[in-house]
Amino acid sequence: WDIYTGRCMHTYAGHGDWVSGLSLRPRTLYSYSEDGCVRAWRLATLLKEDAADGEEEEEVGCWEAHNGAIKQAVVCEDFLFTGDVQGVVKYWNLLDGSCEATLRTGV
């Protein structure tokens, strides 16, 4: 949204259920959802700023490792932590997209 005009500037599409929240990192927006997925979006492409020639891809990553709805996600440096409704917490390396660890809290 444009905070000055109230106009929608872009609509992100890709999740199969309600979006639970957003986390921001320089140049990348992460959305997490009730569908159990985290998606990464390239901000430069979406905002049409600093986009390299030929850089058309908006979605740059999708992690589908949760079986339940993701209720929280936090970006810290080059890592992403996600927690789902079943009490599972995952620790992601954003540099290579790998899941570094899974913690089951027993909820």
DSSP file with accessible surface (Angstrom, degrees, kcal/mol):
  #  RESIDUE AA STRUCTURE BP1 BP2  ACC     N-H-->O    O-->H-N    N-H-->O    O-->H-N    TCO  KAPPA ALPHA  PHI   PSI    X-CA   Y-CA   Z-CA
    1    1 A W              0   0  208      0, 0.0     2,-0.7     0, 0.0     7,-0.2   0.000 360.0 360.0 360.0 142.1    0.0    0.0    0.0
    2    2 A D     >  -     0   0   38      5,-2.8     4,-2.7     1,-0.1     5,-0.3  -0.770 360.0-153.0 -83.5 117.1    1.1    3.5   -0.7
    3    3 A I  T  4 S+     0   0  145     -2,-0.7    -1,-0.1     1,-0.2     0, 0.0   0.704  90.6  48.8 -69.9 -16.1    0.8    5.2    2.7
    4    4 A Y  T  4 S+     0   0  203      3,-0.1    -1,-0.2     1,-0.1    -2,-0.0   0.836 125.2  23.2 -90.4 -35.7    0.2    8.6    1.2
    5    5 A T  T  4 S-     0   0   93      2,-0.2    -2,-0.2    -3,-0.0     3,-0.1   0.622  92.6-128.6-105.8 -17.0   -2.5    7.8   -1.3
    6    6 A G     <  +     0   0   49     -4,-2.7     2,-0.3     1,-0.3    -3,-0.1   0.593  59.9 144.8  77.5  10.2   -4.0    4.6    0.2
    7    7 A R        -     0   0  147     -5,-0.3    -5,-2.8     1,-0.1     2,-0.4  -0.635  56.5-116.9 -86.5 137.8   -3.6    2.9   -3.2
    8    8 A C        -     0   0   51     -2,-0.3     3,-0.1    -7,-0.2    -1,-0.1  -0.599  28.2-172.6 -70.2 125.9   -2.7   -0.8   -3.4
    9    9 A M        -     0   0   93     -2,-0.4     2,-0.3     1,-0.3    -1,-0.2   0.744  63.2  -2.6 -94.9 -27.3    0.7   -1.0   -5.2
   10   10 A H        -     0   0   55      2,-0.0     2,-0.5    37,-0.0    -1,-0.3  -0.959  55.2-142.6-163.6 145.7    1.0   -4.7   -5.6
   11   11 A T        -     0   0  108     -2,-0.3     2,-0.4    -3,-0.1    -3,-0.0  -0.965  18.5-146.5-114.4 125.7   -0.8   -8.0   -4.8
   12   12 A Y        -     0   0   94     -2,-0.5     2,-0.4    46,-0.0     3,-0.1  -0.779  17.9-170.7 -89.7 133.4    1.2  -11.0   -3.9
   13   13 A A        +     0   0   77     -2,-0.4     3,-0.1     1,-0.1    -2,-0.0  -0.976  44.6  82.3-127.6 140.2   -0.2  -14.3   -5.0
   14   14 A G        +     0   0   37      1,-0.5     2,-0.1    -2,-0.4    -1,-0.1   0.119  54.9 105.2 161.3 -32.5    0.9  -17.8   -4.1
   15   15 A H        -     0   0   38     -3,-0.1    -1,-0.5     1,-0.1     4,-0.1  -0.467  53.6-149.4 -76.4 149.4   -0.4  -19.0   -0.7
   16   16 A G  S    S+     0   0   70     -2,-0.1     2,-0.3     2,-0.1    -1,-0.1   0.354  78.2  19.9 -96.8   2.9   -3.3  -21.5   -0.6
   17   17 A D  S    S-     0   0   84      1,-0.1    18,-0.1     0, 0.0    -2,-0.1  -0.878 107.4 -38.5-154.3-175.3   -4.8  -20.2    2.6
   18   18 A W        -     0   0  200     -2,-0.3    16,-2.9    15,-0.1     2,-0.5  -0.187  56.8-120.5 -55.2 139.8   -4.9  -17.2    4.9
   19   19 A V  E     -A   33   0A  75     14,-0.2    14,-0.3     1,-0.1    -1,-0.1  -0.734  23.0-166.9 -82.6 125.4   -1.6  -15.3    5.3
   20   20 A S  E     -     0   0A  43     12,-2.2     2,-0.3    -2,-0.5    13,-0.2   0.767  57.0 -41.9 -84.9 -31.2   -0.7  -15.3    9.0
   21   21 A G  E     -A   32   0A  16     11,-1.5    11,-2.2    51,-0.1     2,-0.3  -0.992  48.8-111.7 179.5-179.7    2.0  -12.6    8.9
   22   22 A L  E     -A   31   0A 105     -2,-0.3     2,-0.3     9,-0.2     9,-0.2  -0.963  13.5-166.5-135.4 148.5    5.0  -11.0    7.3
   23   23 A S  E     -A   30   0A  18      7,-2.5     7,-3.3    -2,-0.3     2,-0.4  -0.987  15.3-146.4-133.6 146.4    8.7  -10.6    8.1
   24   24 A L  E     +A   29   0A 120     -2,-0.3     5,-0.2     5,-0.2    51,-0.1  -0.902  20.2 168.6-121.2 141.2   11.1   -8.2    6.4
   25   25 A R  E >   -A   28   0A  54      3,-2.5     3,-2.6    -2,-0.4    -2,-0.0  -0.959  57.4 -71.1-138.2 151.5   14.8   -8.4    5.5
   26   26 A P  T 3  S-     0   0  115      0, 0.0     3,-0.0     0, 0.0    17,-0.0  -0.227 120.0  -3.3 -50.5 126.0   16.6   -6.1    3.2
   27   27 A R  T 3  S+     0   0  160     15,-0.1    16,-2.1     1,-0.1    17,-0.5   0.350 123.9  80.8  74.6  -4.6   15.5   -6.8   -0.3
   28   28 A T  E <   -AB  25  42A  22     -3,-2.6    -3,-2.5    14,-0.2     2,-0.4  -0.996  56.1-162.1-138.2 136.1   13.2   -9.7    0.7
   29   29 A L  E     -AB  24  41A  18     12,-2.3    12,-2.7    -2,-0.4     2,-0.5  -0.947  12.8-156.5-110.9 132.4    9.7  -10.0    2.2
   30   30 A Y  E     -AB  23  40A   8     -7,-3.3    -7,-2.5    -2,-0.4     2,-0.4  -0.933   7.8-170.4-110.2 130.2    8.7  -13.3    3.8
   31   31 A S  E     -AB  22  39A   6      8,-2.5     8,-2.7    -2,-0.5     2,-0.3  -0.944   2.6-165.0-117.4 141.8    5.1  -14.2    4.1
   32   32 A Y  E     -AB  21  38A  14    -11,-2.2   -12,-2.2    -2,-0.4   -11,-1.5  -0.932  12.5-169.9-128.4 154.8    3.8  -17.2    6.2
   33   33 A S  E >   -A   19   0A   0      4,-1.4    37,-2.3    -2,-0.3     3,-1.6  -0.866  43.2-105.0-144.2 166.2    0.5  -18.8    6.0
   34   34 A E  T 3  S+     0   0   57    -16,-2.9   -15,-0.1    -2,-0.3   -16,-0.1   0.652 111.2  73.6 -64.2 -17.2   -2.2  -21.2    7.3
   35   35 A D  T 3  S-     0   0   46    -17,-0.4    -1,-0.3     2,-0.2    34,-0.1   0.478 114.9-112.2 -79.3   0.0   -1.2  -23.4    4.4
   36   36 A G  S <  S+     0   0    1     -3,-1.6    30,-1.2     1,-0.3     2,-0.3   0.580  78.3 119.0  84.1   9.5    2.1  -24.3    6.3
   37   37 A C        -     0   0    9     27,-0.2    -4,-1.4    28,-0.1     2,-0.4  -0.822  50.9-154.1-112.6 150.0    4.3  -22.5    3.8
   38   38 A V  E     -BC  32  63A   1     25,-2.1    25,-2.9    -2,-0.3     2,-0.4  -0.973  18.6-165.3-113.4 132.0    6.8  -19.6    4.0
   39   39 A R  E     -BC  31  62A  34     -8,-2.7    -8,-2.5    -2,-0.4     2,-0.4  -0.953   9.0-147.8-120.0 142.5    7.3  -17.7    0.7
   40   40 A A  E     -BC  30  61A   3     21,-2.6    20,-2.6    -2,-0.4    21,-1.1  -0.915  13.3-165.1-109.8 134.9   10.1  -15.3   -0.1
   41   41 A W  E     -BC  29  59A   6    -12,-2.7   -12,-2.3    -2,-0.4     2,-0.6  -0.966  22.4-124.1-124.1 134.5    9.4  -12.3   -2.4
   42   42 A R  E  >  -B   28   0A  68     16,-3.0     4,-1.7    -2,-0.4   -14,-0.2  -0.628  19.6-162.4 -78.5 115.1   12.1  -10.1   -4.1
   43   43 A L  H  > S+     0   0   30    -16,-2.1     4,-3.0    -2,-0.6     6,-0.3   0.888  84.2  59.4 -68.6 -39.3   11.3   -6.5   -3.1
   44   44 A A  H  >>S+     0   0   12    -17,-0.5     5,-1.5     1,-0.2     4,-0.6   0.904 108.9  45.3 -59.0 -39.6   13.3   -4.8   -5.8
   45   45 A T  H  45S+     0   0    4      3,-0.2     3,-0.5     2,-0.2    -1,-0.2   0.932 114.9  47.2 -69.4 -42.7   11.2   -6.6   -8.5
   46   46 A L  H  <5S+     0   0   10     -4,-1.7    -2,-0.2     1,-0.2    -1,-0.2   0.890 118.5  39.8 -67.4 -39.1    7.9   -5.8   -6.8
   47   47 A L  H  <5S-     0   0   81     -4,-3.0    -1,-0.2     2,-0.2    -2,-0.2   0.484 105.0-127.7 -89.3  -3.3    8.7   -2.2   -6.2
   48   48 A K  T  <5 +     0   0  149     -4,-0.6     2,-0.4    -3,-0.5    -3,-0.2   0.807  68.3 127.3  61.2  28.9   10.4   -1.8   -9.6
   49   49 A E  S   <S-     0   0  117     -5,-1.5    -1,-0.2    -6,-0.3    -2,-0.2  -0.957  75.3  -8.5-117.3 138.0   13.5   -0.3   -7.8
   50   50 A D  S    S+     0   0  129     -2,-0.4     2,-0.3     1,-0.2    -1,-0.1   0.696  86.0 157.0  56.6  18.2   17.0   -1.6   -8.3
   51   51 A A        -     0   0   41     -7,-0.4    -1,-0.2    -8,-0.1     3,-0.1  -0.623  42.0-123.5 -76.5 132.6   15.8   -4.6  -10.3
   52   52 A A    >   -     0   0   61     -2,-0.3     3,-2.3     1,-0.1    -1,-0.1  -0.381  40.1 -83.0 -70.6 153.6   18.4   -6.0  -12.6
   53   53 A D  T 3  S+     0   0  169      1,-0.3    -1,-0.1    -2,-0.1     3,-0.1  -0.334 118.3  13.6 -57.0 132.1   17.6   -6.2  -16.3
   54   54 A G  T 3  S+     0   0   69      1,-0.2     2,-1.3    -3,-0.1    -1,-0.3   0.438  87.1 135.9  81.2  -0.3   15.7   -9.4  -17.0
   55   55 A E    <   +     0   0   51     -3,-2.3    -1,-0.2     1,-0.2    -4,-0.0  -0.642  14.4 143.6 -84.4  95.1   14.9   -9.9  -13.3
   56   56 A E        +     0   0  144     -2,-1.3     2,-0.3    -3,-0.1    -1,-0.2   0.654  28.2 107.7-106.8 -21.8   11.3  -10.9  -13.5
   57   57 A E        +     0   0  122     -3,-0.2   -12,-0.2     1,-0.2   -15,-0.1  -0.455  37.9 179.3 -70.2 122.3   10.8  -13.5  -10.8
   58   58 A E        +     0   0   61     -2,-0.3   -16,-3.0     1,-0.1     2,-0.5   0.907  68.8  59.4 -85.2 -51.3    8.9  -12.2   -7.8
   59   59 A E  E     +C   41   0A  50    -18,-0.2   -18,-0.3     1,-0.1    -1,-0.1  -0.706  57.7 172.2 -83.3 124.1    8.8  -15.3   -5.7
   60   60 A V  E     +     0   0A  55    -20,-2.6     2,-0.3    -2,-0.5   -19,-0.2   0.424  61.2  13.7-113.6   0.1   12.4  -16.4   -4.9
   61   61 A G  E     -C   40   0A  17    -21,-1.1   -21,-2.6     2,-0.0     2,-0.3  -0.952  49.4-170.6-170.9 149.8   11.7  -19.2   -2.4
   62   62 A C  E     -C   39   0A  41     -2,-0.3     2,-0.5   -23,-0.2   -23,-0.2  -0.933   6.1-166.6-148.9 123.3    9.1  -21.4   -0.9
   63   63 A W  E     +C   38   0A  34    -25,-2.9   -25,-2.1    -2,-0.3     3,-0.2  -0.962   8.6 175.9-113.8 121.3    9.5  -23.7    2.1
   64   64 A E        +     0   0  139     -2,-0.5   -27,-0.2   -27,-0.2    -1,-0.0  -0.330  39.3 118.3-118.6  48.4    6.7  -26.2    2.6
   65   65 A A        +     0   0   40    -29,-0.1     2,-0.4   -27,-0.0    -1,-0.1   0.533  48.5  90.3 -98.2  -6.0    8.0  -28.2    5.6
   66   66 A H        -     0   0   12    -30,-1.2     4,-0.1    -3,-0.2    17,-0.0  -0.751  53.2-163.2 -93.0 138.6    5.2  -27.5    8.2
   67   67 A N  S    S+     0   0  148     -2,-0.4     2,-0.2     2,-0.1    -1,-0.1   0.632  77.3  49.5 -88.4 -17.2    2.2  -29.9    8.4
   68   68 A G  S    S-     0   0    9    -32,-0.1     2,-0.1     1,-0.1    -2,-0.1  -0.689 104.9 -71.6-116.5 172.0    0.2  -27.3   10.4
   69   69 A A        -     0   0   12     -2,-0.2    16,-2.3   -34,-0.1     2,-0.5  -0.380  48.1-123.4 -62.5 132.2   -0.6  -23.6   10.0
   70   70 A I  E     +D   84   0B   0    -37,-2.3    14,-0.3    14,-0.2   -50,-0.1  -0.696  31.7 176.5 -79.5 125.7    2.4  -21.3   10.6
   71   71 A K  E     +     0   0B 101     12,-2.6     2,-0.3    -2,-0.5    13,-0.2   0.618  61.7  20.2-105.7 -17.9    1.4  -18.9   13.3
   72   72 A Q  E     +D   83   0B 107     11,-1.6    11,-2.5   -39,-0.1     2,-0.3  -0.993  53.9 178.2-153.4 145.8    4.7  -17.0   13.8
   73   73 A A  E     -D   82   0B   3     -2,-0.3     2,-0.4     9,-0.2     9,-0.2  -0.986   5.9-170.5-146.8 141.5    7.9  -16.3   11.9
   74   74 A V  E     -D   81   0B  73      7,-2.3     7,-2.6    -2,-0.3     2,-0.5  -0.999  11.9-148.7-135.4 130.9   10.9  -14.2   12.8
   75   75 A V  E     +D   80   0B  31     -2,-0.4     2,-0.4     5,-0.2     5,-0.2  -0.853  18.1 175.8 -97.6 131.8   13.9  -13.2   10.6
   76   76 A C  E >   -D   79   0B  67      3,-2.8     3,-1.9    -2,-0.5     2,-0.2  -0.921  60.0 -58.2-139.0 107.9   17.2  -12.8   12.4
   77   77 A E  T 3  S-     0   0  153     -2,-0.4    -1,-0.0     1,-0.3     0, 0.0  -0.374 122.6 -13.6  58.1-118.3   20.3  -12.0   10.2
   78   78 A D  T 3  S+     0   0   53     -2,-0.2    16,-2.8    -3,-0.1    17,-0.6   0.064 124.2  83.5-101.3  23.4   20.5  -14.9    7.8
   79   79 A F  E <   -DE  76  93B  65     -3,-1.9    -3,-2.8    14,-0.2     2,-0.4  -0.916  56.6-157.9-129.7 153.4   18.1  -17.2    9.6
   80   80 A L  E     -DE  75  92B   0     12,-2.0    12,-3.4    -2,-0.3     2,-0.5  -0.996   5.9-160.6-129.3 133.0   14.3  -17.6    9.8
   81   81 A F  E     -DE  74  91B  82     -7,-2.6    -7,-2.3    -2,-0.4     2,-0.4  -0.965  12.1-174.0-113.9 130.6   12.5  -19.2   12.7
   82   82 A T  E     -DE  73  90B   2      8,-2.4     8,-2.8    -2,-0.5     2,-0.4  -0.955   7.3-167.0-126.1 146.2    8.9  -20.5   12.1
   83   83 A G  E     -DE  72  89B  16    -11,-2.5   -12,-2.6    -2,-0.4   -11,-1.6  -0.997   9.2-158.7-132.9 135.7    6.4  -22.0   14.5
   84   84 A D  E >   -D   70   0B  13      4,-2.3     3,-1.8    -2,-0.4   -14,-0.2  -0.588  35.1-100.3-112.8 175.1    3.2  -23.8   13.7
   85   85 A V  T 3  S+     0   0   87    -16,-2.3   -15,-0.1     1,-0.3    -1,-0.1   0.693 117.6  61.3 -66.8 -18.0   -0.1  -24.6   15.4
   86   86 A Q  T 3  S-     0   0  102    -17,-0.2    -1,-0.3     2,-0.1    21,-0.3   0.369 121.2-102.7 -91.0   4.1    1.1  -28.1   16.2
   87   87 A G  S <  S+     0   0   11     -3,-1.8    18,-2.6     1,-0.3     2,-0.5   0.687  74.7 141.5  84.5  19.8    4.0  -26.8   18.4
   88   88 A V  E     - F   0 104B  11     16,-0.2    -4,-2.3    17,-0.1     2,-0.4  -0.829  31.5-165.8 -98.3 130.1    6.7  -27.4   15.8
   89   89 A V  E     -EF  83 103B  52     14,-2.9    14,-3.1    -2,-0.5     2,-0.4  -0.953   5.1-165.3-114.0 132.9    9.5  -24.8   15.5
   90   90 A K  E     -EF  82 102B  21     -8,-2.8    -8,-2.4    -2,-0.4     2,-0.5  -0.932  11.2-150.2-121.3 147.9   11.9  -24.8   12.5
   91   91 A Y  E     -EF  81 101B  74     10,-2.3     9,-2.8    -2,-0.4    10,-1.3  -0.972  20.4-165.8-120.2 115.6   15.2  -23.0   12.1
   92   92 A W  E     -EF  80  99B  10    -12,-3.4   -12,-2.0    -2,-0.5     2,-0.7  -0.859  20.5-139.0-111.0 141.2   16.0  -22.1    8.4
   93   93 A N  E  >  -E   79   0B  26      5,-2.9     4,-1.9    -2,-0.4     5,-0.4  -0.859  14.3-163.1 -93.1 114.6   19.2  -21.0    6.8
   94   94 A L  T  4 S+     0   0   20    -16,-2.8   -15,-0.1    -2,-0.7    -1,-0.1   0.688  81.7  66.9 -75.8 -15.8   18.2  -18.2    4.4
   95   95 A L  T  4 S+     0   0  122    -17,-0.6    -1,-0.2     1,-0.2   -16,-0.1   0.872 124.3   9.5 -72.6 -35.8   21.5  -18.4    2.4
   96   96 A D  T  4 S-     0   0  108     -3,-0.4    -2,-0.2     2,-0.1    -1,-0.2   0.424  98.2-118.7-124.1  -1.4   20.8  -21.9    1.1
   97   97 A G     <  +     0   0   22     -4,-1.9    -3,-0.2     1,-0.2     2,-0.1   0.533  62.7 144.9  78.9   7.6   17.1  -22.5    2.1
   98   98 A S        -     0   0   40     -5,-0.4    -5,-2.9     1,-0.1     2,-0.7  -0.460  54.8-122.3 -84.3 150.0   17.9  -25.5    4.2
   99   99 A C  E     -F   92   0B  51     -7,-0.2    -7,-0.3     1,-0.2     3,-0.1  -0.819  26.3-173.1 -86.4 113.9   16.1  -26.4    7.4
  100  100 A E  E     -     0   0B  94     -9,-2.8     2,-0.3    -2,-0.7    -8,-0.2   0.806  62.7  -2.8 -80.2 -32.0   18.9  -26.5   10.0
  101  101 A A  E     -F   91   0B  48    -10,-1.3   -10,-2.3     2,-0.0     2,-0.4  -0.991  52.1-150.7-160.1 153.3   16.8  -27.9   12.9
  102  102 A T  E     -F   90   0B  60     -2,-0.3     2,-0.5   -12,-0.2   -12,-0.2  -0.999  12.9-167.2-128.7 128.9   13.3  -29.0   13.9
  103  103 A L  E     -F   89   0B 106    -14,-3.1   -14,-2.9    -2,-0.4     2,-0.7  -0.973   6.5-158.3-118.4 122.9   12.1  -28.7   17.5
  104  104 A R  E     -F   88   0B 175     -2,-0.5   -16,-0.2   -16,-0.2   -17,-0.1  -0.908   2.9-167.8-101.6 116.3    8.8  -30.4   18.6
  105  105 A T        -     0   0   74    -18,-2.6    -1,-0.1    -2,-0.7   -17,-0.1   0.575  36.4-120.1 -84.3 -10.4    7.5  -28.8   21.7
  106  106 A G              0   0   75      1,-0.2   -19,-0.1   -20,-0.2   -18,-0.1   0.689 360.0 360.0  83.2  19.1    5.0  -31.4   22.5
  107  107 A V              0   0  138    -21,-0.3    -1,-0.2   -20,-0.2    -2,-0.0  -0.434 360.0 360.0 -69.4 360.0    1.9  -29.2   22.4
